[in-house]
Amino acid sequence: MRVIAGTARSLPLKTPKGDDTRPTTDRIKETLFNMLQPYIPGAIFVDCFSGSGGIGIEALSRGARHAYFIEKEKEPLACIRDNLAFTHLADKATVLARDVSVSLYEISEKAADVIFMDPPYDEHLEEQVLKKLSEMHYVDEETLIVVEASLHTDFDYLDALGFMIMKEKRYKTNKHVFIRKRG
């Protein structure tokens, strides 16, 4: 896994050992950031269930102003910190080493521009996090939320939370769902 573009372009990133995390492949990450690029320069970026931190680091490398990395597991946290130091992006990052449901309350921004989450598949964690995000002061109609999920994950509850799907990009084994708060 590597940084694809920006100030840290081509730098390799550490990933946790084992199967507990699923780093987003370079190819999917490149497709994702091609779609996100208009939102990244100067953005406040939140990377939930960060794993190795590859998505948030890519955002910083491409010009995000600040990124929050939310991860509770010890080995992935070490990878995030090592990767931020190696890419010289640590001064633009805040690492929140707690559960996502707690960490979301620790973000002190007026507004978040992009919130990305890649929770463990098929545990319905995206629904729990989206419920919390619907209550956060920094999530408004301009905030873009991107959820990486399995192909069969259903988002039929979004309307009740005040969200709507803007776009969906499907891959062989997963999808990215682009969500915004209703105006």
LUMTORTI-238491 format. One record per residue (C-alpha): z, y, x; residue in one letter. Coordinates in nm, 4 decimals, decimal comma. Last residue first. Example, Ala and Ser with C-alpha at 12.3 -4.5 7.8 and 13.67 -1.06 7.14 Angstrom:
<rs>
[[0,7140 -0,1060 1,3670] 'S']
[[0,7800 -0,4500 1,2300] 'A']
</rs>
This chain:
<rs>
[[0,3443 2,0534 -3,1351] 'G']
[[0,3667 1,6760 -3,0947] 'R']
[[0,5066 1,5578 -2,7644] 'K']
[[0,2496 1,4121 -2,5300] 'R']
[[0,1529 1,0601 -2,4214] 'I']
[[-0,0950 0,9046 -2,1792] 'F']
[[-0,0839 0,5231 -2,1886] 'V']
[[-0,1783 0,3437 -1,8676] 'H']
[[-0,2725 -0,0214 -1,9104] 'K']
[[-0,2084 -0,3678 -1,7714] 'N']
[[-0,3670 -0,6987 -1,6696] 'T']
[[-0,7412 -0,6356 -1,6408] 'K']
[[-0,7240 -0,2551 -1,6739] 'Y']
[[-0,6955 -0,0373 -1,9837] 'R']
[[-0,6811 0,3431 -1,9873] 'K']
[[-0,5236 0,4957 -2,2990] 'E']
[[-0,5499 0,8589 -2,4064] 'K']
[[-0,3602 1,1292 -2,5919] 'M']
[[-0,1048 0,9048 -2,7614] 'I']
[[0,1351 1,1013 -2,9811] 'M']
[[0,5056 1,1802 -2,9623] 'F']
[[0,7604 1,3027 -3,2182] 'G']
[[0,9899 1,0026 -3,1875] 'L']
[[0,8792 0,8607 -3,5250] 'A']
[[0,5160 0,9035 -3,4151] 'D']
[[0,5792 0,7026 -3,0991] 'L']
[[0,7080 0,3879 -3,2746] 'Y']
[[0,3645 0,2172 -3,2841] 'D']
[[0,3589 0,1964 -2,9032] 'F']
[[0,2884 -0,1753 -2,8701] 'D']
[[0,2809 -0,3485 -2,5326] 'T']
[[0,0042 -0,6107 -2,5356] 'H']
[[-0,1799 -0,4860 -2,2263] 'L']
[[0,1358 -0,4700 -2,0163] 'S']
[[0,2688 -0,1235 -1,9472] 'A']
[[0,2273 0,1812 -1,7226] 'E']
[[0,3529 0,4809 -1,9172] 'V']
[[0,2252 0,8325 -1,8524] 'V']
[[0,4063 1,1321 -1,9996] 'I']
[[0,2304 1,4698 -1,9865] 'L']
[[0,4578 1,7657 -2,0540] 'T']
[[0,2793 2,0578 -2,2232] 'E']
[[0,4202 1,9900 -2,5707] 'E']
[[0,7741 1,9935 -2,4293] 'D']
[[1,0001 1,7753 -2,2176] 'V']
[[1,2440 1,9792 -2,0064] 'Y']
[[1,5009 2,0093 -2,2877] 'H']
[[1,5360 1,6310 -2,3140] 'M']
[[1,5746 1,4767 -2,6613] 'E']
[[1,2326 1,3061 -2,6896] 'S']
[[1,2851 1,1889 -2,3314] 'L']
[[1,5806 0,9735 -2,4387] 'K']
[[1,3752 0,7995 -2,7096] 'K']
[[1,0889 0,7649 -2,4576] 'L']
[[1,3279 0,5897 -2,2177] 'V']
[[1,4382 0,3366 -2,4793] 'Q']
[[1,0782 0,2712 -2,5876] 'E']
[[0,9652 0,2283 -2,2266] 'E']
[[1,2480 -0,0203 -2,1732] 'L']
[[1,0977 -0,2600 -2,4272] 'H']
[[1,1636 -0,5567 -2,1917] 'E']
[[0,8001 -0,6741 -2,1934] 'D']
[[0,7072 -0,5339 -1,8513] 'Y']
[[0,9611 -0,3988 -1,6049] 'P']
[[0,9363 -0,0198 -1,6239] 'P']
[[0,6470 0,1817 -1,4773] 'D']
[[0,7212 0,5383 -1,5791] 'M']
[[0,5451 0,8633 -1,4998] 'F']
[[0,6616 1,2058 -1,6159] 'I']
[[0,4259 1,4962 -1,5485] 'V']
[[0,4874 1,8696 -1,5939] 'D']
[[0,8649 1,8758 -1,6278] 'A']
[[1,0090 2,1977 -1,7671] 'A']
[[1,3168 2,4151 -1,7057] 'K']
[[1,4226 2,1725 -1,4346] 'E']
[[1,7766 2,0391 -1,3984] 'S']
[[1,7089 1,6664 -1,3989] 'I']
[[2,0481 1,4969 -1,4126] 'E']
[[2,0233 1,3936 -1,7800] 'Y']
[[1,7217 1,1726 -1,7020] 'L']
[[1,9358 0,9982 -1,4410] 'S']
[[2,1647 0,8321 -1,6959] 'V']
[[1,8968 0,6500 -1,9006] 'S']
[[1,6982 0,5883 -1,5806] 'V']
[[1,9829 0,3923 -1,4216] 'D']
[[2,1146 0,5439 -1,1037] 'R']
[[2,0065 0,6364 -0,7528] 'A']
[[1,8429 0,9710 -0,8286] 'L']
[[1,6237 1,0655 -0,5322] 'V']
[[1,5242 1,4327 -0,5256] 'T']
[[1,2068 1,5152 -0,3384] 'A']
[[1,0269 1,8140 -0,1853] 'K']
[[1,2243 1,8095 0,1423] 'D']
[[1,1629 1,4336 0,1680] 'A']
[[0,7846 1,4784 0,2018] 'L']
[[0,7441 1,4105 0,5742] 'H']
[[0,5410 1,0941 0,4989] 'T']
[[0,7770 0,8766 0,7067] 'F']
[[1,0886 1,0438 0,5626] 'A']
[[0,9709 0,9987 0,2024] 'L']
[[0,8710 0,6392 0,2740] 'N']
[[1,2094 0,5570 0,4306] 'D']
[[1,3959 0,7117 0,1340] 'R']
[[1,1793 0,5314 -0,1193] 'I']
[[1,2058 0,2006 0,0694] 'C']
[[1,5867 0,2257 0,0849] 'A']
[[1,5931 0,2916 -0,2900] 'L']
[[1,3705 -0,0142 -0,3450] 'P']
[[1,6276 -0,2275 -0,1606] 'E']
[[1,9320 -0,0939 -0,3494] 'K']
[[1,8131 -0,1035 -0,7106] 'E']
[[1,8813 0,2003 -0,9325] 'K']
[[1,5554 0,3951 -0,9143] 'E']
[[1,4618 0,7429 -1,0359] 'I']
[[1,2482 0,9483 -0,7976] 'F']
[[1,2255 1,3175 -0,8855] 'Y']
[[0,9281 1,5026 -0,7435] 'A']
[[0,8812 1,8664 -0,6450] 'H']
[[0,5920 2,1108 -0,5988] 'R']
[[0,3184 1,8527 -0,6603] 'A']
[[0,0343 1,9071 -0,4134] 'G']
[[-0,1595 1,5845 -0,3630] 'R']
[[0,0905 1,4407 -0,1142] 'S']
[[0,3691 1,5124 -0,3624] 'L']
[[0,1880 1,3225 -0,6394] 'A']
[[0,1119 1,0313 -0,4054] 'E']
[[0,4792 1,0261 -0,3081] 'I']
[[0,5767 1,0086 -0,6763] 'G']
[[0,3426 0,7134 -0,7328] 'I']
[[0,4378 0,5254 -0,4153] 'G']
[[0,8139 0,5561 -0,4607] 'G']
[[0,8814 0,1980 -0,3475] 'S']
[[1,0114 0,0995 -0,6917] 'G']
[[1,0137 0,4275 -0,8869] 'S']
[[1,1500 0,3060 -1,2206] 'F']
[[1,0929 0,6649 -1,3374] 'C']
[[0,8767 0,8992 -1,1257] 'D']
[[0,9250 1,2596 -1,2441] 'V']
[[0,6773 1,5242 -1,1259] 'F']
[[0,7348 1,9018 -1,1319] 'I']
[[0,3839 2,0264 -1,0722] 'A']
[[0,2439 2,2832 -0,8284] 'G']
[[-0,0889 2,0997 -0,8036] 'P']
[[-0,0608 1,7775 -1,0108] 'I']
[[-0,1917 1,8406 -1,3647] 'Y']
[[-0,5674 1,8636 -1,2904] 'P']
[[-0,5387 1,5541 -1,0660] 'Q']
[[-0,3918 1,3232 -1,3316] 'L']
[[-0,7145 1,1422 -1,4296] 'M']
[[-0,8281 1,0920 -1,0677] 'N']
[[-0,4650 1,0112 -0,9968] 'F']
[[-0,4694 0,7105 -1,2299] 'L']
[[-0,7995 0,5781 -1,0938] 'T']
[[-0,6680 0,6059 -0,7357] 'E']
[[-0,3420 0,4345 -0,8325] 'K']
[[-0,5382 0,1537 -0,9992] 'I']
[[-0,7389 0,0948 -0,6792] 'R']
[[-0,4389 0,1323 -0,4505] 'D']
[[-0,2471 -0,1290 -0,6486] 'T']
[[0,0635 -0,0185 -0,8376] 'T']
[[0,3615 -0,1780 -0,6676] 'P']
[[0,5103 -0,4497 -0,8862] 'R']
[[0,8850 -0,4668 -0,8185] 'T']
[[1,1186 -0,7639 -0,8569] 'D']
[[0,8646 -1,0007 -0,7006] 'D']
[[1,0039 -1,0215 -0,3503] 'G']
[[1,0295 -0,7746 -0,0642] 'K']
[[1,0447 -0,4029 -0,1370] 'P']
[[0,7408 -0,1972 -0,0373] 'T']
[[0,6935 0,0214 0,2688] 'K']
[[0,4166 0,2790 0,2581] 'L']
[[0,1154 0,3130 0,4891] 'P']
[[-0,0178 0,6627 0,5645] 'L']
[[-0,3825 0,6973 0,4641] 'S']
[[-0,3449 1,0513 0,3242] 'R']
[[-0,0029 1,2139 0,3706] 'A']
[[-0,1283 1,5700 0,3124] 'T']
[[-0,3570 1,4715 0,0271] 'G']
[[-0,5157 1,1444 -0,0731] 'A']
[[-0,4637 0,7671 -0,0997] 'I']
[[-0,1097 0,7109 0,0265] 'V']
[[-0,0881 0,3466 0,1264] 'R']
[[0,0000 0,0000 0,0000] 'M']
</rs>
